[in-house]
Amino acid sequence: VVTPYFNKTSQAGLIASYTAVADATELPVIMYNVPSRTGVNIAPETAYALSAHPKINAIKEASGNISQVAQIAALCGDDLNIYSGNDDQIVPLLALGGKGVLSAHVPPQQIHDICQLWFDGKPAESAALQLQLLELCNVLFCDVNPIPVKAAMNLLGYQAGPCRLPLVAPSET
């Protein structure tokens, strides 16, 4: 569930919003913290308050703030699963107790392998693969996500089709 956008809310408003969503479903809820798109950051203390809800079991952290992720991990412990929302920060989040990554993965096998190597007790190999893919991660953010990912998938022959408006095809540059 993405943080509500357009009308920037307070942390109390985030607690009320996520609680209302969790109360309205039988499904587990993953909070999506992506302040660059919503204009609002889920503070660690807010994540902690929401982790007490029985249906809120995870946060997809795409704030880019590793210190914040550490604070969430310290406050919430096993009460909230943390997933990386940024392909270039998988290993740092795993090192802080993260459970994996939720993102648009290109190439998917290598992103899987970063996590698998970590969970197999091979952190150096996991980090090496993360660093090997860093340039590709950066290139895939040369335009608004998911424009580059869709273009890459189409170039690889996966027939991902065009982006929905207001997103358009990437420029030649």
Secondary structure by P-SEA (a helix, b strand, c coil): ccccccccccaaaaaaaaaaaaaaccbbbbbbbbcccccccccaaaaaaacccccccccccccccaaaaaaaaaaccccbbbbbcccccaaaaaaaccccccccccaaaaaaaaaaaaaaccaaaaaaaaaaaaaaaaaaaccccaaaaaaaaaaaccccccccccccccccc
